[in-house]
Amino acid sequence: MTQEKIKEEAEKVLEELSLTLGEVELEETYYVLKDLNVLRDDGTPENKKEFRKLALKNTHKIDEDGYFIAEVGTWVL
């Protein structure tokens, strides 16, 4: 097939497609989300000692002050 023949076939297909789609009746659907970004009520903060122990057990590195040392992901660099 020559390039000119391919172009003619493509134009023919597009024209038939646009005629067919022009006859299609579309119905739009809208979704309403009333509870978007729902937050829980604020309460008094709690200092849970067991949380810190569990977090320290799961971390790889801790500095001398007891803070976690996190590494930047290789995909970020």
Number of C-alpha atoms within 10 A of each C-alpha: 5 6 8 9 10 11 11 11 12 12 12 11 11 12 12 12 11 10 10 10 11 9 8 8 7 7 6 5 6 6 5 7 7 7 7 7 7 7 7 6 5 6 6 5 6 6 8 8 8 9 10 11 10 10 10 15 10 9 12 10 13 12 8 6 6 9 11 14 11 10 8 8 7 6 5 5 5
